[in-house]
Amino acid sequence: MTSSSALAPARRPAELAGAGPFFGREKELDTIGGLLARAREGLESHVMVFGEFGGGKTALLDAAARRARAQGFTVAIARGARLEVRLAGGILHQLSDALLEVIDSDGTAALPAPVRSNSEFDALESFQLLVRTAAARRPLFLAVDDVHLADAWSMRCLAYARPRLTGHRVVIATTANRGLAPLSEISLPELTGTTPEVIELGGLDLPGVAGLVRAATGRQDAGFAAACREVTGGNPYLLRSLVSTLQHRTHKIGELTAEQVRAVSVPLIGEILRVRLRGLPGTTDVARAVAVLGEDATLEAVGALAGLSPRATLRAVDTLVRLHVLADSYPPGFTYSYVRNGVLDDMCVAEQAASHATAARLLFDAGVPDERVAAHLLEAGPIRLPWGVEVLRRAARRAVHQKNPDLAGACLRRALDERLPPDRRLAVQLELGHVEFGLDRSAGRTRLRDALAMAEDPGAAAEVAETMVLGSCGDAANRLAISVATEVIARLGSDQREVAQRLRYTTYLAAAGGSRHPSACAQRVFDDLRAEIPENDQLRRLHALLVAVAHAREAGSHADFLRYAAEALDGDSIPAFGQPYVFALFSAALADEPEHAERFRRLVEGMREPHDYHLRKGIAASLAHGMAIHLLGDLPKARTFFASPVRMFLDSGAANDCPMATLCLAWHAEVLVDLGRLDEATAMLSHVTVGELFSDAYLLFARGKLRLAAGEGQGALDDLLECGKRLEERGLINPAVLAWREHAVRAYLLLGDRDQAAELAAENLRLSKLWGTPRVVGTALLAVGIAGDDGDDAEHALQSAIESLSASPAKLRLAEALYELGSLLRRRGHPEKAVPQLRRAVDLTAQCAAEPLSRLAGRELRACESALSETKTSTHGLTKQENRVAAMAVQGLTNRQIADALHLTRRTVELHLSGAYRKLGISGRGDLSAAFPG
């Protein structure tokens, strides 16, 4: 905040006389120039210049005065001052002395000064006579700067004289701060009349700012000028103050970044504002509160921090808005960041710290997000705030996932400043080591090892390590968490066997879902873990989970998997359910078991707080539900379950950081491919890149499936084989988890390599039979059937696939098998056998909304009907289309199914049937089978 009257220092006489540089006010100066021209013609006028503190009112007035002198005007300028507001006649003396000096210099007899008159009327008359006399000699430019600070008597004299100057060559110019009422009883309209020329001064535009900066520094950096305008709004005084400050602090102004310019502050700005706001109740306290709160400055918080009632807060805010100190917005904020910086700089360190500490508590109690509370905790400096430790930890966790490790480190170091019990101090130290590991791996490891070495309670260290393992995202974080957990396990004694077991189980599951090396290490220790028989009920469930995962991974007995899975699911949620590795395996392996799948979803949904910060409560359950429904074939419903998590992951920028996000986007892309929305699936997968974790195998599978649907055989095969390679490196061979082999079979066939396709299909069937569920076995038989050479074996495999899939709820897989069998039968010359299969396929694909498969099945059905119609001889004169429609009706298809298959309207089908009935001499569909030839 500045102005010639509010924040600017006292003016030197030389400044009033000198020409000096003048930027950005040419239009306003020309407006006053037009009034000077009118005055030379004998027309009086009044111009009122409004602007904010430091807005350039005085500079404009001085420039106008120089122009008036150059044109032969008598110039008399008075300046209001806060210290003289109670000095009667202060402004009047300044004007009278200037006018008398001019008149005396012309050799005219001296006139009495108005303030020396013996009566109020004589004084008023004397002043207006003095003005008229001066105006009679030469045109007169009469100006009062900061008229809102004029004393009452001077205002009265000016108000008396103005209407009595009609017909005289006078221009009266006054300036005032917008938002400040005159301190005397005379209002501005009484002083200026109802129709003055009004000039509103805003900030300088960019060319004006650039000119001022160039004149002050000699530099012509457009980016620097734009940054200066941003923080000062083009306020001339603030601009000069900013540039002068920067010149004193650096010699390379042109190299400063916009962020560095935004951070500049000068205590003098805050001090001047504080002085100028004196006498305006509550405004200083509110200005400071808004400065401290920043973007958190709600009216409630501002009032609480300023110690004011809501009404007093509103009045103070209103005053500051009118003065243009605060922007007219909600929540309130400073018009210029440079002024806010100055207000903060004007506060002593202790006051700033105490204010931020109070603000932090106010915001915490109001339920503001942790990162905003943490921003104030960081500014509270040495003030002890033990309640804020957990806020800082949560804010640090969020900062890590937002790729801001510097902020995360600052929050955790601030938390360590508090007096913490040993277990909490260890937890914060480990979290800080985790953050530092991302910036400097050597320093991060050192901190972690030092923290663990100094831990007084290994059990507490184990709890912290488990939390790190469960919450780790990304390859580096996964490796670090496993490394920390391994060191903690090594320190646990025999009396802490159960603690060690729990941490070993959790760490194994995290390693199994990590990149190649941790996964290989996990496989080597699994037999030892499996041999352990925990006594603790909770540990026994965790052990059962571990064994169930092994069965799912190795294509072991489905019955054994269910037995261990049921034990793991029997009770409250186990945190390890939220691990992407466990989560993906259970979602797939339980798809054919609705009861157990529902229990799994309930436990996942019941987790009080997901360890993965990217997840909100309930999101994991939506993913599990979507995965199961997709495997069973209800594509629109599955897409609905994935839609919300996808938006959440993309909005939070977690697509490439969170394994659960990778699973979600891959699964959603699969659904889109099955729906025929290939462009949407491509866009979905463009948000994420393939990494080294277990979940990235799903990404490769989804991309391979997309390329296969687009006819890119080699690209699809490459992705699918790489997916299979990664899974097999982890010992994961179960087709129930990911059906990459079946799709690779299709890719081989697309490339014309039937031998490789048949070999892979046979291997897939062997593994599927180990697992044994109808969906998995039926899918494997489907792959064997399509890899065959259209012989009896292929037909038998497809019929077996249909039998198996009919015993499962996997409708889309059944539709695929029906379509493939119908297609095979048509190719083998049995269209009459193909039609029932294809009719069922069309019906099921319509239920699943699988548009690509529906089109293929419909095309095959039409081909079969065409073949059938060509083999029949019509003796009743039926047209080809009537014959085709009637033949399909005889086979039992409804009018709607016939219309869909032949791409006709139902009305057209009805017309064809009516024609067939008439020519066959029957009354309706009931007689069609007997009357239709063949």
N, C-alpha and C positions, 0 to 999 in steps of 0.2 A: 504494500500500500504506500503510495507516495503522492505528493502533490506539492505545488509551490506553496500551498497553505498548510498542508498537513504533514507531509513527510520530508519535504525538501528543506535543506538548510537555508539560513538567512541569505537573501539576495544581495549581491554587491552592486553598488551604483554603476560600475562599469558594465555590468550585464544588461542594465536597462538601456544603456546608450549604444552598446556594440551591436553589430549586425549579426555576427555568429551564424553558424549553420542552422538551417531550418528544414525539417524533413517531414513529409507526409501530411502537412496541413495546408497545402496550396489551395485546395477547393474552399476551405473555410475562410482563408485569408482573402480569397477573391470575393466571397460573400460580403465581408466587411468592406472591401474595396468598392463594391457597388453602393454601399450606404454612404461612403465618403463622396462618391460622385453625386449622389442625390443631395447631400448637404451643400455642395458647391452651387447647386441650383436653388438653394433656399428651402429645402425640405428637411425637417428634423426627423430623426429616427432613433430607435433604441434597439440594441442587440444584446441578448442575454446568452452567455456561453456557459453551458453546464458540462461538467466532467467529473471523473473520479479523482481521488487524491493522486497527484503526480501525473495527471492525464495530459498536461501541456497547455492548460488554460493561460498561465502567465506568459509562456513563450508565444502563444498566439496573440495575446494582448500586446506584448512588446513589439512583435512584428508588425501588427496593425498600427501601433504608434509610430514606428519608423516610417511606414508608408505615408501616414498622415502628415508627418513633419516634412517629408519630401515633397508633398503636394501643397505645402504652405499653410497647413492647419496649425492652430494653437493646440498644444497637447498638455493636458493636465491629468495626471494619474495619481490615484490614492490607493493604498493597500491596507486591507483589513488585517488586524492582528488579534489573536486571542487575548493577549495581555492588555490590549487597549480597549476591549469591548465595553468596559465600564467607564472609560474616559470620555466624557461628553464632548462632542465636537472633534474627535480625533481625525476622522475621515475628512470632515469639513475643513479643518485647518490645512490638511495636505493639499486639498483642491484649491482653497482660497489663496494659499501662499503661492501656488504655481500660477494662478490667474493674475494675481496682483503683480507678480514679477514681470509677466508679459506686458500688462497694461502700463506699468511704470516704465518699462523699457521703451515704450512708444511715446513717452513724454506726456502722458495723460495725468491729470490731477489724481492723487491717490483717493481711493474709495475706502470707507471704513470696512474693516473685516466683520463679517456677519456675526461672529461669536462675541464680538465686543459690544454689540448693540444692547440698549437698555431694556428692551422688551422682546418677547418671543416673536411678535409680529414683525417688529423692525428687523430682527435677525433673519427671519425667513425672507422678507422683502430684500434685505441687503444682499443675501446670497443669490437670489434669482436675478437681481439687478446686476450683480457682478458677472454672472454667467452671460446675461444678455449683452452687457457692455463688451465682454471679450469676444462674443460671437459676432457683434457688429463690426469689430475691427477685422477679424479674419475668421474663416470657418473654424469651428471648435470641435476637438475630439476629447470628450470628457469621459474618463474611465475609472472604474472602481474594481480592483481585483479582490477576490474573496469577500464579496459584499455581505455574505452571511455572517461575517465577523465584524461588521460595521456597528458602531454604537447607535443607540436609539435616536439621539439628537441629529446626528448626521443623516440617518435614514429619513427622518422627518423632513429635513431641509431638502434632500434630494427628491422626495415624494412631492413636496410643495412646488419645487421649481419645474419639474418635468412637464406638467400640462400647460405651463405658462411660457413655454419656449416655442410654441407653434409659430411657424413662419421664420424661425431663426436657423442659421446654418450650424446646427449642432448634431453631433452623433454621440449618444450616450452608450457606453459599453460597460457591461458589468459581468463578472464571472462569479460562479458559485459552485460549491461541491454538490453534486447530485446526492440527495438523501439527507442533507443537513438543513434544517430550517433555520432562518435568521435568529440570532440570539436576542434581538430586540422585539418590540411589539409590532413593528411594521413588517407586513408580509411582502414577499417578492412581487406579487401582482399589484399591490398598492404602489410599489416603487416603480415598476416597469410599465404599468398599464396592462390592458388585456390583449394587445396585439403586438408584442415586440417580435423582432426577428430572433428566433431561437436556434442556437447551434449546439448540437450534442457531440461531444468529443468522445470517440471510442479509441481503442488502441490503434497504433500505427499499423498499416498494412505491411506485407513482407518487403516491398520495395523501400518503404520508409524506414523499416528496421534495418535493412541491408545498408542503406545510406548512412544511418546513424552509426552503425557498427564500423563501416568503412572509414568514416571520418574520425572515429575514436581510436581505431586500431590499425588502419591502413590495410586490413585484410578484406578479401572479397569472397569468402567462403559461404556459398549459399546454404549449405547444410548447417553451418554454425549459426547463421542468421536465423534460420527456421527454428533451431533449437532455442535460441534466445527469445524468439517471439512466443514459442510455446509456453515457456515458464513465466513470462512476464505479461503475456497478452498484448505486447506492443506498448505497454505503459512507458512513456518516455523516461520518467525519473528512475523507474525500476530497471529499465534497460541500461541507462548510464551507470547505475550502481552495480549492476551485474557485470558489465564489461570492465568497469574499473577494478572490481574485485578480482576478476579473472586475470587481468593484466598484472596485478600485484602477485598472484599466486602461480602464474605460469607464463613463460615466454613463447609458448607454442599454442596460441589460442586456436588457430586453424586446425590443430590435430585433436582437439577435445571431442569426445563423443557426446551424443545427445544425453546419454545417461549421466555422464560427468557434469554436464551443464545443469541437469535437473537436480543434482545433489548439492549444488552451491548454496550457501546460506551466509547471511551477514547479520550479526546481532543488532546492528544499528536499525535495520528495518523494523524488527520487532520492538525495539525500544521506542522508536518514533511513533509507531502505531499505538503502543501502550499509553504513551503520553497523550496522544490525540484523542484516544477513546475515554480519557478521564472525564468524568461528568456524565457519561452515558451508562446508566446502571446495568451491570451484569455483562457488558459487552466484552471486557477484557477477559473475564473468566470463561465466557463462552468461546471466545476466539482461541484461547489456550486449550480448552477441552476438545474443540474440533481439530486443532492441530495435533494433539496427542492421539486422538481416536482414529484419525485418517478416514479410511473407507468404512470404518465401523461406527461412524458418528451418527447414530440415530438420535432423535430428539430426547428419548428417554435416557440414553447413555450420556449424552451431552449434559442434560440437566443434572443427572446424578453426579457426574464428575465435577461439574462446576458448582455444585451445592446450591442449586436454584430450584424453585418451584417450577412446575410445568408452564404456568402463565408467564413467569419472569423469564424463563428460557425462551419462550416464543417471542416475547418482546425484544429480547436481546438479539435473537437470530434475525428478526425482522429489521432491526436497526442496521445490523451488519450487512444484510442483503441490500438494503437501500444505499448503503455507503459503498457497495460493490466490493466489500472485503470478502464476503461469502457469495458464492453463486446462488442464484435463485433456483435451487434444486432440492430434491430429497433423495437420500439423506444429505444434510448440508455439508458443503465442502468449500475450501478456499477457491476464490476465483483464479488466483495465481499460485502455483506451487512455490515460487520464489518467496512470496510473502509468508506462506506456511513455514517454510524452512527458517525464515527470519524470526517468526514467533517462537518456534521451538528453540532456536539458538539463544533467544533472549531469556530463556528459563535456565536456572542453574542446574547442574547435573543432578543434585539431590531431588529437586522438584520434578524434573523430567522422570527420573526413576520411580519416584513415589506415584506420580500420575499414571505411568504405564502399569504399575503394579495394581493400582485401584481399577484402572480400565480393564485389565485382564480378568479380575474377579467379577466385575460387572458383566462382562461379555460371557464369561463362563456360566454365571448364574442365569443368563438370558438364553443359553443354549446355542450360542454362536459356534460355528465349526472350529474344531481344535486348532487348525492352522492359523486362524485369525487370533485366537487367544494366545497361541504360542508366539506370535509376532510381538505382542506386548510383553510377554514374559521375558523374551530376549532383550527387550529394551529396559526392563526393570533393573538390570545390572545386579548389584550385590544384595539387593533386598531379598530376604529369605521367603520363599513361597513354596513350602513343601507340598501343598495341595496341587501344584502345577506340574509335578514330575510326570504323572501319567499322561497329562495333556501333551507335554513335550515329547514323550515317547510315541504317542499316537501320531502326532504331527510329523515326527521324524520318519515314521514308517510310511506315511503318505508321501512325503517328499522323496523318499527312495523310489517309490513306484512312479513318481512324476519326473524321474531322472534329474533330481536336484539334490545330489549328495552333499553339496556344501551346506545347504540349509539343514539337511538331516543331521549332519555333524554338529552344526551350531546348536541345534535343539538338544542333542544328547549331551554335549559338553556343558550346556547350561543346566541340565538336569543333574549332572555330577557335581555341580556347585552346592547342591543342597546336602543337608545331613541325612544320609540314607542308611537304613539297616544293611548289613552285609549282603543279604540275598538280593535285595533290590539294586544295590550298587553293582553287584556282579552282573545282573541282567542288563543294566544300562551300559556297562563297559563292554559286554559282549555285542550288544547292538551297535555300539560305536565302532568296535572293531570290524563288524560286518560292513558298516558304511565305509570306513577307511580302506577296507580291502578293495572296494570298488574303485577307489582313487589311487591307491598305492598298495599293491598286494603285500609287499614286504612289511610295510608299516602296519597294515591290518592284521597280518598274522602275528606280528610281535605283540601288539596290544592284546589280541585274543589269548595268546599263550601266557602273557604276564597276568592277565586277569584271572585265568584259570589256575595259575600257579599260586596266586594269592587268595583264592577262594577259601573261606573258612569252612564252608559246608558243601561237600561234594554232592549231596542230595539236591541242594538248591541249584548247583551248577547243572545237574542233570535235567531239572525241570526247565531251566532256561535253554539248554541245548535242544531239548525236545521241541520247545516252542519255535526255535530257529529252524529246525528241520521241517516242521509242519508248515511253516510260513514261507519257506524259501521258494523263490521264483527265478527261473532262468538257470542256465548251466553253471555260471560262476557262483551264484548264490547257493545252488544245490551242492556243489563240491565243497564250498566253505563250510556250510552247515554240517555236512557229513564229517568233514575233518574235525570240526569242533566237538561233535558228538563222540567221535572215536577217542579223542584225547580225554574227554570226561569219563567215558566208560573205563578207560585204563586206570583212572584214579579211584574208582569205586571199589571199596573193600568187600570182603565176604559177607559182612553184616548188612550190606546194601544190595543183596543179590536181586531182589525183586525190582529195585530201581534200575539196576543194570539191564535186567531182562527187558523191561519196558522200553528203555532207550534203544537197546539193540534191535528190537522188533521194528520200532518206528524208523530207525536209521536204515535198516535193511530195505524196507518198503520204499523209502525215499531214494536209496541208491539204485534199486531195481528199475525205477522210473527215470533215472538220470541218463547221462550220456554213456557211451560205450564202456569206458573204463570203470566208473562206479558200478555199472550194471554187472560187468564181469566179476568184480570183487564180491558183489552181493551173491551171485550164484555160487561162489566158492564156499561161502559160510552158511548157505541155507540148510544143508544137512545137519549141521551142528545145532542150528536154531530149532529145526523141526524135532530133533531128538529131546529137546527140553520139555519137561512136563511141569508147567507152573502150578503152584498151589493156590494162588490168589485168583478169585473168580474173574476179576477184571482182566488180569493177565491171561487167564485161560481163554477168554473170548478173543483177546488180541492174537494169541497163538493160533486159535481156530481160524481167524481171519487170514493169517499168514499162510496156513496150510490150504485153505480154500483158494486163495490166490494162486498157489502153486498148481493145484489141480486145474484151475481155469487156464493157466499159462501153458501147461504141458499136455493139454488134451487128455487129461486123466479121466477117470470115471465121473460121469455127470452126477451119478447118485452120491458118490463120495464128496464131490464138490458141494452138493446141496446139504449134505449132513453137516459139514464144517461151516458152511455159510449160515445155516440156520442157527448154529451155536453162536456164531459171531453176531448175528442179528438179534439175539435174545437178550434184550436189555437196553440200557441207555446208549446214546450215540458214542461210538469210539472215534476220537479225533482223526485217526488214520483213514476213516472213510472219505475224508475230504481230500486225501492225496490223489493227484490226477491218475497215477498208476492204478491204484486200487479202484478208484471211481470208474475208470474206463472199463476195466475188466469186469467189475460187478454189473455195470449197466448193460454190457453185452451178454454176459453169461447168464444173467437172470431174466433176459428178455422173454424166454419161453415159460417163465414161472411167475404168473401175475401176482400170486399171494406173497411170495418172497420179494419180488421186485417192489411191491407196494410197501413192505416193511422197510426195505432199504431206503426208499425215497422218504419215508416218514422220519427215519433216523437222521438222514442227511439234512432234511428240512428243520429238524429239531435242534441242530447245533446252535448253541447260544450266540456264538460269534465265530464265523469262519476264520480259520487261521490265515487263509489267503486274503490279503487286504483287498484284492480286486473284486472279491465276491461280496454280494449282499445276502442277507439271510433269505433263503428260499430259492436263490438262483440255481444252486447245485441240484435241488430237487427238480426244478424245471428242465434242466439239462438231462437228468436221468430219465425223466418221463418222456421227453422228446426222443431220446435215443431208443427207448424200448418201443414206442409207438411207431417210429420209423421202421424198425426191423419187422414189425408186424404188418406194415403196409398202409397205415392211415397217414398219407402224406400231408394233406392240409392241416390236420390236427398237430402233427409233428412240427410243421413249420411255425405254427402258433406258439408252441412251447419254446422254440429257439429264438423267436423274434425279439423278445425283451432282453434276454442275456446278450444277444448280438449287439443291440443298441448300447447296452451298458458298457460292454468291452470296448467298442469302437469310440464311444464318447470319452471314456477314461484314458484312451491311448494305450490300452493294455494288450492289444492284439499280438505284439511281438515279445511281450514280457512274461505273460502268464500262461502256463501250460493248460489251465482250464479254458482260457480264451482260445487257444489253439484247437482244443477238442471241440469247443462250441462252433467255431467258424467252419471247421472241417465237416462236422456233422450237418450243419445247416447247408453247406455247399452240396453235400450228397443229396439232401432232400430236394434242393433246387434242380439238380441234374435229373432226378427221377420225375420231377414235375415238368421237365422240358424247358426250364428257364436257364438256359446255358449262359446267356449274357450276365444274368444276375449272379450265377455261381462263379463266373470268371471275376466279376467285380468283388465278390465276397473274398475269394482267395488272394486277390491283389493286396489285401490289407495285411497279409502276414507272410513271412519268409520261413523257409524250412531250416530248422536248427538241428540240434543233436539229441534232444530229449526224446523219451518214449512217445510223448504226445505228437511229436512231429511225424511219426510213422502214419498217423491218421491223416495228417495234412498231405503226405505223399499219396495215400490211398484215394483221398477225395480228388486230388488233381489228376491222378491216373484215370479215375472213373469219368471225370469231366472230359479229358482228352479222348477217351474211348467213345463217349457219346458224340463227340465232334468229328469222329472219323480219323483221329490222329493216332494210328496204330502204334508207331514206334515210340512216340512220346509217352503214350499210355503205358506201354510195356516197360519202358525204362523206369517210370515212376513206381509201377506196381512191383517190379522185381527189387528195386531199392527198398521199398516198404517191407517186402518179405525178408530181405537180407537183414534189415535192422531188427525186425522182430525175432528172427531165428538166432541172431547174436545174443539176444536176451533170453533165449530158451523158450520163446513164446511161439508155439507152433499150432495152437488150437484154432481151427477155422471158425469157431463160434465167436471168437473175439474180433477178427477182421477177415473178411472173405476175399483177401487179395488174390488167392490162387484162381478162384472162379473167374474173376475179371481178367486176370492175366491169360487164362485160357482163351477168352474172347479176343484179347489183343493178338495172341498168336494166330488165331483163325483169321483175323482181319488182315494180318500180314501174310497169310497163306501157308503158315507152318503148322500143319495138322498133327504131325508126329510129336512136336514139342507140346502142343496143346493136349493131346491124348495122354502123354506121360505125366504132365502136371495134374491133369484131372484125376488120373488114377491115384496119384499120391494124395491128393486132396480127399478123395473118397476114403482112403485107408485111415487118415487122421480123423475124419469126420465120424467114422464108425466107432473109433475109440471113445469119442464124446457121447454119441448115440442119440441125441435129441432129434425128433422128426424134422424140425426146420433145418438143422445143420446137415443131416444125412440127405434130406431131399434136395437141398441146394447143391450138394456135392454130386448127386446123381444127375441133376440137371446139367452140370458142367461136363460130366462123362457123356451124356446124350448128345450135346451139341458138338463135342469133340470127335464123335464117331463119324463113320463114312456113309451115313444114311441107310445103314443096313438094319437087320433085325435086332442086333445088339443095341444100337442107338435107340431104336423104338422102344425096346424093352426097358432101357435105362430111363427114358423119359416117362414111360408109364409108371415105373417104380417111383420116380421122383414125384409124380402127381399123387400117388397113393400116400407117400410119406408126408408130403406137404399138406395134403388134405387133413391129416391128423394133427396139424399144427395151426396156430392162428395167423401164420405168415401169408396173408392174402396176396400180396404183390409177388412173392416168390412163386406161389401157386399159379398165378396168372402168367408168369414167364414160362413155367413148365408147360402149361396148356398151349400157349402160343407156339412154343418150339415143337411140341408134338404135332399140333395141327399143321404147322408149316412143313414138318417132315412128311406127314401123311399125304399132303398135297403133292409134294415133290415125288413121292413114291407112287402116285397115281391113284390115291384113295380119297378123293375129295369128299365123298359121302361120309367117311369116317372122321375127316378133319373138321367138318362143320360143327358138330357138337362141342368139340374141344375149343375151337375158336370162338364159338358163341359164349361159352363160359369165360373165356379169356377177356372178351369184349366187356362182358358184364362186370367182372372183377376189376379190370383196369378203370372202368368208369367209377366204381366205388372208391378206388384208391386215388383217383384223379391223376393217374400216370399217363399223361398225354402222349409221350413218344411211343410207349408200348401199345396204347390204345389205337394209335394210327396204324402201327404195324399189324396188329391183330385184325383190325377192320379191313386193311388191304388184302390180307390173306383170306379173310372170309369172303370178300367180293370175288377174289380169284377162284375160290372153290365153287361159289355159286355160278360163276360164269362157266366153269368147266362142266358143272352138272347140267346147266341149261342147254349146252351144246350137245349133250348126249341124249337128250329127250326129244321126242317127236310130238308136236302138238297137233292134234286132229280137230281142234275146235277154233283155230284161227287166233290164238293168243299172241300178242306181240312179245318180242324178246323180253321187254321189261316186265310185262304182266306175268310171263312165264317164270322169270327170276323171283319176283315178289311172291307169287303163289307157291313156288318151291320152298322158299324160306318159311312161309306161313305153315306149310305142311310139316316142316321140321320142328315147329313149336315156338318160333320166334314171335315176339309181340310186335305190333305195329311200330312201337318206339325203337325196338332193337333193329328192326329191318331198316327203318329210316336212318338210324345212326350208322349202320354197316354200309348202306348204299349212298350215304350223304344226300338223302332226300328229306323233304318235309313229311310230317305225318299225314298231312292232307293229300299229298301226292301218292303215298302208299295206299291210303284209303281209296283213291280214285282207281289205281291199278287193280286193287282187289275187287272193287265193284265191277270193273270191266271183265275180270276173269270169271266172277260169279255169273254174270249175264251170259257170257259165251259158253260157259260150262253147264248152264241151265240149272244152277243151284241157288239156294236162298242165302247162304252165308258160310262162315268159316267151318261150322260143324260138319258140313257135307263135303268140304274141300278134299279131305284125304281120300274119300272113295271116288270122287269124280275126277281128280287131277290125274292126268296120264302118267304112267311110269310107276 
